[in-house]
Amino acid sequence: MFFLGLYNSKKYQGLNNYLTANRNIGLFSLTTSLTASALGAWILFGPASAATWGGIGAIIGYSLGTAFPMFFLIYLGKKIRKEFSKGSSLIEFMRKKFGKSLFKLILLMTIFYMFIFLCAEVTAIAVLINFISGTELWITAIIVLLSTLTYTLYGGLRASIFTDNIQMAVIGVLLLISIFYITSFAGSEFSLGFIKEKNPHLLSSSYIPNYTAGLTFFIAVAATNLFHQGNWQRVYAAKNFQTLKNSLIISFFIIIPIVFYMGFTGMVAFSIDPTTRPDLGFFTLLLKEQTEFLSLLVIVLGLALTISTVDTLVNAISSLIVVDGKATLNLNKKNKLFKFF
């Protein structure tokens, strides 16, 4: 990704490409980028862990919460693209609408949220590789951060979207392979019937956490993603509204089954062995045979998920500094701040 990102970036230079990919991204690239950016390494841990105590409701809430912003962006995206066609961020739009006082608070919240998201992604992949190979956490973190920072800060949104296309293809193929192996290893255990037999409360309509966990995850995941600058960059990057709308709808229907599948592996793993560490449910099932091929598959899958999210976050944070840092620091020209960073 480091070399591909740098190579592709040489073709596209300038501030417009850096911030909004020259507002010329087509259906396929926009769809894969939106989907890959939404699916970070957290899907390997979070849904599986939540499913062990929140049941089927937690999985549904997680799935819908991750995908729901795509539908919300259809309405807001159309409105914002129409009213502020030359913008590149939600905060920039809000500054024009509501003034500087509110915009500074939301800018701080947005950068704080994305920074925490970035830390969580790097931590997740470091823990995953440590779990499989014993590699120290800081080694993985430095490799991922330095390589991703380099091509993303150099190429901007264009580089992020280009690498997202490749990463989403890798993620899709490896998830299909994981489904094949898990269903082969688990057999009849990978079913609702087995879960109902071992832990019927996880599927019960009278189990209160099914509702409370589902609602909590839906609100938490959906609301925070609406403040994700990476999503708003892609709203502006679409070459027209129809392309944006179609991409968001397709992404919605891709994200839901992927997150649901990850959560379901947690319920199955917990039903097979209640002593299983909750956040490692997916790996417990997939690495049951402990083959080198499957370990490699998990590492590549985790890296693809992490890098697709990290490059989006890095570019999103840098774009906010370039665009909204100008207003915050009262600089005269965007290009001065852009060249400085």
WOZI-V853521 format. One record per pair of residues at least 6 apart in sequence whose C-alpha atoms are under 6 Angstrom apart, sorted by the first residue. I is the first residue (numbers start at 0). J is the second residue. If there is no record, write none. Layout:
BEGIN
i=I j=J
i=I j=J
END
This chain:
BEGIN
i=1 j=146
i=1 j=150
i=4 j=150
i=4 j=158
i=5 j=150
i=8 j=154
i=8 j=158
i=15 j=21
i=17 j=155
i=17 j=156
i=18 j=156
i=19 j=232
i=19 j=236
i=20 j=156
i=20 j=157
i=20 j=236
i=22 j=236
i=22 j=237
i=22 j=238
i=23 j=237
i=23 j=238
i=24 j=236
i=24 j=237
i=24 j=238
i=26 j=242
i=26 j=246
i=30 j=246
i=30 j=250
i=31 j=164
i=31 j=167
i=32 j=160
i=32 j=163
i=34 j=250
i=35 j=163
i=35 j=167
i=35 j=307
i=36 j=307
i=36 j=308
i=39 j=304
i=39 j=305
i=39 j=308
i=40 j=120
i=40 j=301
i=40 j=304
i=40 j=305
i=44 j=278
i=46 j=262
i=47 j=261
i=47 j=262
i=47 j=265
i=47 j=278
i=47 j=280
i=48 j=277
i=48 j=278
i=50 j=57
i=50 j=58
i=50 j=262
i=50 j=265
i=50 j=266
i=51 j=266
i=53 j=208
i=53 j=209
i=53 j=212
i=54 j=201
i=54 j=209
i=55 j=202
i=56 j=209
i=56 j=210
i=56 j=213
i=57 j=212
i=57 j=213
i=58 j=259
i=58 j=262
i=60 j=213
i=60 j=214
i=60 j=216
i=60 j=217
i=61 j=216
i=61 j=217
i=62 j=255
i=62 j=258
i=62 j=259
i=64 j=217
i=64 j=220
i=64 j=221
i=65 j=220
i=65 j=221
i=66 j=251
i=66 j=254
i=68 j=221
i=69 j=247
i=69 j=251
i=73 j=244
i=76 j=234
i=87 j=232
i=88 j=231
i=94 j=102
i=109 j=226
i=120 j=305
i=121 j=140
i=125 j=136
i=125 j=139
i=125 j=140
i=147 j=310
i=151 j=310
i=155 j=314
i=159 j=310
i=163 j=307
i=166 j=303
i=170 j=300
i=181 j=285
i=194 j=270
i=197 j=270
i=200 j=206
i=228 j=315
i=229 j=311
i=229 j=315
i=237 j=243
i=264 j=281
i=265 j=280
i=268 j=280
i=321 j=336
i=321 j=337
END
